[in-house]
Amino acid sequence: MPAPTVASLTTGLNEKVAAADLIDDPPVIGGRPVTAAAAFADEQPALLRSPAVPFD
């Protein structure tokens, strides 16, 4: 798979990934009873927040 062409990795790539996420959210994956979006919404509260100090 070729690398995506974007003007900036920080904004252009993030925008492409966000757009792809919206396309991928509706389907049910592998016969699971919920959509990808619903599964993420259930899991999101358990995810760690980004650090207050940026990591290099």
C-alpha positions as CSV (number, residue, x, y, z in Angstrom):
1,M,0.0,0.0,0.0
2,P,1.5,3.4,-0.9
3,A,2.0,6.0,1.7
4,P,-0.6,8.8,1.6
5,T,0.3,12.1,0.0
6,V,-0.3,15.0,2.4
7,A,1.0,18.5,2.8
8,S,1.7,18.1,6.5
9,L,2.0,15.0,8.7
10,T,0.5,16.8,11.7
11,T,-2.6,18.1,10.0
12,G,-2.9,16.6,6.6
13,L,-2.4,13.0,7.7
14,N,-4.7,13.5,10.8
15,E,-7.4,14.8,8.5
16,K,-7.1,11.8,6.2
17,V,-7.2,9.4,9.1
18,A,-10.2,11.1,10.6
19,A,-12.1,11.0,7.3
20,A,-11.3,7.3,6.9
21,D,-12.5,6.6,10.5
22,L,-15.9,8.2,9.6
23,I,-16.1,5.8,6.6
24,D,-15.2,2.8,8.7
25,D,-17.4,3.5,11.7
26,P,-20.7,2.1,10.5
27,P,-19.8,-1.5,9.6
28,V,-20.0,-4.4,12.0
29,I,-16.7,-6.1,12.2
30,G,-16.4,-9.9,12.1
31,G,-20.0,-10.6,13.1
32,R,-19.7,-8.7,16.3
33,P,-23.0,-7.4,17.7
34,V,-22.0,-3.7,17.6
35,T,-20.5,-1.3,15.1
36,A,-16.9,-0.1,15.2
37,A,-18.1,3.4,16.4
38,A,-20.2,1.9,19.2
39,A,-17.3,-0.3,20.4
40,F,-15.0,2.7,20.4
41,A,-17.5,4.8,22.3
42,D,-17.7,2.0,25.0
43,E,-13.9,1.8,25.2
44,Q,-13.0,5.5,25.0
45,P,-13.5,6.3,28.8
46,A,-10.8,3.7,29.6
47,L,-8.2,5.1,27.2
48,L,-5.3,7.2,28.6
49,R,-5.3,10.9,28.1
50,S,-2.5,12.6,26.2
51,P,0.3,13.7,28.5
52,A,0.3,17.3,29.6
53,V,3.9,17.7,28.6
54,P,4.6,16.8,24.9
55,F,6.8,13.8,24.4
56,D,9.7,14.0,21.8
